[in-house]
Amino acid sequence: MFDSRMRAVVALFVAAVSILLAQPAPQGHASADGKLPMDPRIVAALQQISRQRIQANIEKLVSFQTRSTLSAQDPASIAAGRGIGAAREWIKSEFERYARDCGGCLEVKTDSFTEAPADRIPKPTEITNVYAALKGTDSESAKRIVLVTGHYDSRNSDNFNGIDAAPGANDDGSGTAVSLECARVLSQLKFPATIIFLTVAGEEQGLYGSQHFAQMAKSAEWNIEAVLNNDIVGGDRNPQQDPNVVRVFSEGVPAAATDADLRQIRSLGGESDSPSREVARYISEVSRTYDTGVKPMLLFRLDRYLRGGDHYSFNQRGYAAVRFTEYREDYNHQHQNVRSANGIEYGDLPKFVNYDYIAAVARLNAATLASLASASAPPGKVRLPTKELGNDSTLTWESPPGGRANSYEVLWRATTSPEWEHVEAEGNVLRATVPRSKDNVIFAVRAVDQEGDRSLPVVPLPER
């Protein structure tokens, strides 16, 4: 009798829990794990990221002995497989091979220019960026661009030494390998928006390659929504390394901000809501949705102390750009001649990098690129009317071009919180009122398409 009653009670409890779990999450709160709907295509693509191919690519880059921007580029050196010219031609051939494998879906290009003598460039020097563009399938959405980059030049202890070994396995063979592997895998898919897979040179001399490319994009009025710069993502095999974490650096106050922008940022408390910060938060959300093998550690600063990277070239021209870098760097393995002294090994050699880690970083990059390229453009002219005092907040926006958005979400977080904490679905409307005071939280609006892909969020401007 007792057993039968207990079985009945348990059955009722299980039924009740099942009903509760089947109910939709209440509006106004993100799901408990912060995950978004997974795209099966992206899941399958991430499984194609290959540790072995990444290792082979880095070993090939190291085989050129030096990739110093000041190293040889003449035909004989290229034929002999030595110097930055040979590296450039090999990278280009890899992109072209990927293009053949996808039936010509990639447009492979070079961006070459001659840099005048400067502090780290003793004579006029040709610098060449190599890139492949996977053009979007939708005529309007294809104008939107998401970009991944790494620099393929290297250096040793002497910046002006373009002859001796500068293997550059981690700095930045690892970032170059991420761009190549993302191109190989994502070129097998089609996306509404355009993805550019970029490798730049001249970074070690002063970001010259990325500056030229970013200025070219700006002059041509390219609509670059996000730049993912991978620089030193090799997961150096030192005892203090955390192989489960990759740092993501993002600027706060935009480098391209005008005086009027600065006044507005100061008055609204918008120091942590630059477009680059929204890209960083998007990466974090992607990492909770897809199992990439590494988690982003959001660093709300432009870069490390005393260091810089190619994302800043894009920041300076008004583009949202972030930097991926391993959790703990070993400076004995950066910008050093290959040698041993006092029991310490110096030099940026392949044996010090963790190829499984690089593959995980590549998966996080690929998932972010694919998610952004699949999504609608962000909503336009997002505004927060402030004509009247009140404890409710109304937001308005315009539908983005392309016609892909079919609903919208309002996000908010405490002013002290690093990431978005709450989300409320608003349907296919261009105006929403939320029972939250605009004085207490930070709002944003993002677009959602029919497949559930989310755009980058846009923080509203006040409208009086």
N, C-alpha and C positions, 0 to 999 in steps of 0.2 A: 504493500500500500504506500509506504513511505517512498520507495523507489519510483513508483508510477507518478506520485505527486511531484517529486523532484524533477522527473523527466518532463512533466508538463510545464513546470515553472521555467526550466531551462529553454524549452522550445519557445515559450512566449517571449523570453528575454532575447533569444537569437532573432526572432521575427521582428521584435521592436527595433533592435540595433540595425537590422537589414533595412528597415524602412527609413530610419534616420540617415543611414549612409547613402541611401538612394536619393535623398533630397538634394537639390542644388544648393551650393554654398550661398549664404546670405549676401546680398549686395552690400558693397561698402568695405569688403575685406578681401584681401588676396587669399588664395588657397594656402593651406598651412605650410606646404613645402615650397611655395613660390614658383611652381612650375607652370609653364605654358604648354599648350598642345604640341606634341611632337609630330614632325613631318617624317613619314616613313622613308621618303627619298633621302632626307638628310641623314637619318639613322644609317641607312645602307651605305651612303657615301663615306661616312666617318669610318666604317668598317674597312674601307679600301685604303685608308691612310697606312702606308707601309714603313715600318721601322727599317727594313732592309734597304728600301729605295733611298730613304733619307741618309742612311749610312753610306751607301754607294755614292750619292751626290756629294756629300761632304768630303769623302776620300778623294773623289775626282777633283774637287776644288783645291784641296791641299796638294794634289799632285802637280799643280802648276808652280809649286815651290814658293813663289811670291805673287801676290795680287796687289802689290802696292800700286797706287794710282800713278806713281812715278816710274813704274817698271816698264819693261819693253812692250811695244805694241807693233813692231815692224813685222812684215810677212815672214821673215825667217824665224823669229821667235815664236810667232803664232804656230808655224809649221812644226817647230820643235816642242810645242806644248809647254812653253814657259812664259810667265808674266801675265799681266792683266789683260793684254790683248787676246791671248789664248783662252783665258777664262771667259771673257766676253763672248767670243765666238762659240764656245761650248754651251754657255747658257742659252744663247740664241738658238742653237741647234736643238737643245732640249725642248724649248717652247715650240719650235717648228715640228718636232716629232709628236708632241702632244696634239698639235693642230691637225696633223695627218691622221692621228688615231681617232679624232672626233669628227672627221670629215670636213675639215677646214673651218671649224667653229671658232678658232682663235685667230685673231689678227696680230701677228708678231711684228713689233716695230723697235727701232732704236732711236734714241734722242741723244745726238752727239753735238758737242760744242767745244770750243777751245777756251780754257780758262787762262787768264793773264797771270803773270807772276804775282805772288802774294807771300804772306809770311811763311806758309808751308809749301809753297809751290815755287821752285827756283827759276823755272822757265815756262813759256807757254806750253800748256799740256792739254791734250785731247782727253775729254771725259765723256764716257758713253753710258747712258742708262739703257737697259734692255727690258722690254715689257711685252705682255700679251694681254689682249682685251677680249673678253667673252661678252659679246654684245647682247643686250637684252632682247627678248623676243617681242616685247610690246613697244610699239613705236613711241609712245609717250613715256612709259616707264624706263625705256632704254636711255633716256637722257640723264637718269639718276645713276651715279657711279659709287660703288664701294671698292676700296683699294687695299691690297696687302703689299707690304714692301719689306725688304731687307737690303743691306749693302754688301756687295760682293768684293769690295776692296779690302785689303788687310795691311798690317804694318808690323814692324818689329820695334826694337828699342829706339832706333834712329828713324825718325819720320822721313828723312831724306835718303834713306838707304833703300833703293829699289832693286837691289841685286841679291842680297843674302836672304836666307829663308824667312818667310813670314807666312806660316801655314794658315792662320786664321780659321781654325776649325770651329771655334765657338764664336769669335768676333770677326766676321759675322757670317761664317759659313753656315751656321745654324739658322739664322734668319733667312738667308738666301734659299736654303733647303726648304724652309716652310713655304715660301712663295712658290717654289717649283712644285712641291707636293700638292699644295692647294690647287694649282693650275692643272696638274695631271688628273686629279680626282674630280674637281668640280666641272671641268670641261666636258665631262660625260653627261652632265645635266643641262637643263635649260632653265633660265630664270627671266622674269619680266624685266629686271634692271640689269645694268652692266657691271661686270666685275673686272677690275684690272689687277693683274699679277705683275708686280714691278720689282726689279733689282736695280739698285743705283750704285754708282761709284763716287769717289771723291769725298766720302764721308769723313775719313780720317784726316783729311786736309782742311776740313771746315764745312761739311755738309753741302759741298758744291753741287753734287749730282741731284740731290733732292731739292735744293733751292731752284735749280734750273727747271726741273720737271714741274714743281709746284707753281712757278711763275708762268710756265707754258700753259698749264691748266687754267690758271687765273686769267691770263690774257685771252684764252679761247672761251672763257666763261663756262668751263665745265662745272656741272653740278655734282661735286664730290660730297657725299653725305657723311662718309666715315673713312678714315685712314687707320689701318692697323700696322704699326711699325714693329717688326721683330728684330731685336738687336741684343745679342748675347742671351739666347734661349737654349743653350746647350746643356744646362743642368750639370755644371761642373762637378766632378766626382770628388768633392771634399767632404770631410766627416760632418760638417755643420750644414750641409745642403739639405733643403726640404724638397724632395722630388715630387711632392704633391701640390706645390704652390708655384704659381708664376705671378710676378708683380705686374700690375698694369698702372702705368703712370698717366695722369691727365692734368692738363692745365686748369686753373680755376678762372681767374680773370683773363679773358681772351687777350692774346698778344696783339690782335688786330683791333682791339677796342678803341673807339674814339673817345674824346673827352666827354661827349654827351652820353656815350655808353657807360663810361665809368661813373658818372653822376647817378645814372639810373641804377646801376648795379649796387652802388653804395646805399642808395635810398631804399632799395627793395630787399637788401640782404641776399643778393643773388651771386655772392662770391663763389658758391659751389654748384652753380647751375649753368655753367658754360656748355655749349654743344659737345665739347670733348668729354665733360663729366657724364653727359647723358649717354654717350657711346660706351664709356666705362661701365655704367650701370647696366646697359643693355648686355654687355659681355657677361656680367655677373648673372643676369637673368638667364641667358643662354646656357651658362654652365650648370644651372640648377635644372634645366630642362633636358640636356643631353649629357650622357656619360662620356666625357672626353678623357678622363684620367688625370686631370689637373684642375685645380681650383684657382680662380683669379684672386689675388690680394690687391684690392683697390688702394692705390697710393695717390692721395689728393695733393699732388705737387707735379710740376712739369717734368722733372727728371731727378736723377741722383745728384748729390753734391759734387761740384767740380766737373760734371759730365754733361754731355748733350747728345741728341740723336735726331734722326731725319724727320721724326714727327713734328719737330719744332719748325722746320721749313714750311710745312703745311699750316701749322698754327699761325705763323706770321702773316699768312695770306688769307686768313679767315676761315680755314677749313677745320673741321673737327678731326682731331688726330690723337692717338694714344700710343704708348710704347709698352711692349711686352719685354720683360727681362727676368732671368732666373732669380730665384729667391736670394741666393748668396753667391756673390762673385768671388773668384780667387784671382787676385791681381798679379800673382806670379805667372798666371797663364794668359795674361793680356798685355799686348804692346811690349813683348819681351823677346830678346834673342833666344833661340833654342840653345839651352846649356844646362849644366848641373853645377851647383856651387854650394858648399857646406851642407850637403845632403838634401838640397832643395832642387827640384826640377822646374825649370823655367821654360816658357814657350806655350803657344796656343795649339796644342797637338790633339789629334783625334782621340787618343787614348784617354783624354781627360773628360770627354763629353759623354753624356748619357743619351743614347739614341731612342730609348723608350720614352724618355722625358720629352725630347724634341717632337716625337710623334704625337704625344699628348697635347703639346702646345699647338701643333699643326691642326689637330682635331678641333681644338677650341677656336682657332682662327677660321677654319673651314665652316664650322657650325654658325659662327657669327656672320661671316660673309654670306652664306646661303640663306640665313634667316632674314637678313636685311634685303638681299636681292630678291627674295620671294615676296616681301611685304609691300604694302602700299607706301606711297610717299607720305610724309608726316602731314597732319592738318596744317592749313595756312592761317595766318593772321589770328592766332589764338590770343584772346583778350579777356581781361578780368575787369568788368565795369566797376568803377569806384565812385560814381556820382553821389551815391547815398550811403550813409552808415547803416550797418546791419550785421547780424550774426550768421546769416546765410551768405553763400558765395555763388554768384552766377558767372559762368564761363561761356564764351561764344567762340566760334571758329568757322573757317571756310573749308569746304571739301577740297582735298588735294587733287592735282591734275592726274589724269590717267583713268579715273573712274573705277579704281579697284577697291576703294574703301566702301564698305556697306554698313559699318557701325563704328562707334567710337567709345573710348573709355576715358574716364577722369581718374587720375592718380593723385594721391597726396601722401605727404609724410610730415613728421615733425620737423621743425626748422633745424633741430640738432641731429637728425638722423641721416646717415650716409646714403641709404637706398630707399626706394619707394616702398611704402608699407601697406598702402590700401589701394584698392582699385574698385571702381563702380562702372558697370556697363550701362551705357546711355542709349543704345540703339542707333538707328539711322537718323540722328538729329544734329543740329548745328548749334544747340544751346542747351545748357544744363544748369540747374541750381542744386547745390549740395549743402546740406545742413551742417556746414563747418565754417568757422570764421576764417576769412582770408588773412587775418592778423596772426593766427595761431599756427598755420601750416603753409607748406609750399605745394602748389597745384601744378599739374601738367595734363595734357590731353594727347592721346595717341589714336591712330586710325587702326581699324581691324578689317581685314578682307574676308571674303567668303570662306576661305580655308582656315581662318583663325590666325593668320600671320599678323604680327604686331609691328607697327612702324616705330621709329624712334619717338620718344615723348617730346613734347614742346611745352616749355614753361610759358605761361601767359604774360603779356605786358599789360600794365594798367591802362584803362581807358576812361577818361573823364568826360 
